[in-house]
Amino acid sequence: MDAGLTAALAALETEGVNPRTTHLDQLNAQQLVQLLHSENHLVPAALDPVLPHIALAVECIAQRLKTGGRLFYIGAGTSGRLGVLDASECPPTFSVPPTLVQGIIAGGEVALTTSIEGAEDSPEQGASDLRARGVSSADAVVGIAASGRTPYVMGALHYAKSIGAAAIAVANVTAPAIGAEADIVIAAVTGPEPLTGSTRLKAGTAQKLILNLLSTGTMVLLGKTYGNLMVDVRPTNVKLRDRAIRIVEKATGAIRADAESVLTAAGWQVKPAILSILLGCSPAEADTLLQNSAGRISEALTTRR
């Protein structure tokens, strides 16, 4: 490693030596987990200064999705895996098609379980992977890189911005280099890791929190909830059908038997079942009302009443 690269890495907050954990190898198990977890407590506070930026990103992504766009997460290593994870959880949670929110990781699917050396070093590959998914000006792209300088992510964001897609950077250092390629920059500075350079720890935890906020906030703005109830859940198994019944019970005050009966009549779609009970109409009429109200139960209730 040349001197210039060594100096550049040393300047990154994520690569610094944590003075609180220099004795890590001298601790017993109890002391070790206590110290590691004390570092975890610092992560949520790192998000506080960037909440306005996260809110801007949520509004931006929601607007893109409302007008037919899609959301792409792209990253390498831990950052890429977290993006794929968040994307994969959107369909069962919010009943959206798997194409609406997509995760892309440097090195492809094999990189989800195996380290692919060098996969993150090509900015051209980042751009190529977006082109392969047909990313357009209608879409939003979230590039994730703890160091804020991953070439793969840099190339992806540069390409996204060049074609008019919304480009959002998520990093864990001050003034990340990928920010120059982004419309919105979310830089949650988590500082030196307890295990030097292991950004799957504090930086990864911060990224998981940020992606949770981005996807959940976006879906709420898109009308995927009623109050804090997950009314677009897809009940594909026994556990989720039971959850759907309980959601209808909570939203309407109906007894379990009635909630299950209406859900069955509604094809196990929670939203029309709730609206059908609240308005005393058929599930088919409830479904029509929802279609005319952008899928929002509250709006459909106001329209009908």
Sequence and secondary structure as in RCSB ss.txt:
>XXXX:A:sequence
MDAGLTAALAALETEGVNPRTTHLDQLNAQQLVQLLHSENHLVPAALDPVLPHIALAVECIAQRLKTGGRLFYIG
AGTSGRLGVLDASECPPTFSVPPTLVQGIIAGGEVALTTSIEGAEDSPEQGASDLRARGVSSADAVVGIAASGRT
PYVMGALHYAKSIGAAAIAVANVTAPAIGAEADIVIAAVTGPEPLTGSTRLKAGTAQKLILNLLSTGTMVLLGKT
YGNLMVDVRPTNVKLRDRAIRIVEKATGAIRADAESVLTAAGWQVKPAILSILLGCSPAEADTLLQNSAGRISEA
LTTRR
>XXXX:A:secstr
  HHHHHHHHHSGGGS  GGGTTGGG  HHHHHHHHHHHHTTHHHHHGGGHHHHHHHHHHHHHHHHTT  EEEEE
SHHHHHHHHHHHHHHHHHH   TTTEEEEETT GGGGTS  TTGGG HHHHHHHHHHTT  TT EEEEEETTS  
HHHHHHHHHHHHTT EEEEEESSSS GGGGG SEEEE    S SSTT TTTHHHHHHHHHHHHHHHHHHHHTT  
BTTB TT    SHHHHHHHHHHHHHHH   HHHHHHHHHHTTT HHHHHHHHHHT  HHHHHHHHHTTTT HHHH
HHHH 
